[in-house]
Amino acid sequence: MAEFAGRDLHLVKKALAIAVLAIERQPGPFQSSSDQTDMKALLEDLIENDSELAHYARAARIAVTGDPT
């Protein structure tokens, strides 16, 4: 498996957070809950603490909805 550090790791975390939120917002049969579950687990393995998780969750909301709240 590839190992990421620095900016690459930041981009992977951000991409996973965005993907999880995008899947969550997809209604009906097109929502891939198994992908979402696996992405959440991978993101949790990469995130060091709750404040970092909050940072990436906020960045994902801004990217997906344009709204920081």
C-alpha positions, 0 to 999 in steps of 0.5 A, spaced: 500 500 500 502 506 498 504 511 504 503 518 504 506 524 508 506 531 508 501 535 502 500 528 499 497 526 506 493 532 507 490 531 500 488 524 501 484 526 507 481 531 504 479 527 498 476 522 503 472 527 507 469 530 500 467 523 498 464 521 504 460 527 504 458 526 497 456 519 498 452 521 504 448 526 500 446 522 494 439 519 495 436 512 493 439 506 490 445 510 487 448 511 494 454 506 495 454 505 503 459 500 503 464 505 499 462 510 504 463 505 510 470 503 507 472 510 506 470 513 513 474 507 516 480 509 512 479 516 514 479 515 521 485 511 521 489 517 518 486 522 522 489 523 529 484 527 533 477 530 533 479 537 532 483 534 525 476 530 523 472 537 524 477 541 520 476 536 514 469 535 515 468 543 515 473 543 508 468 537 505 462 541 507 465 547 503 467 543 497 461 540 496 455 545 499 459 551 498 457 553 505 462 553 511 456 551 517 
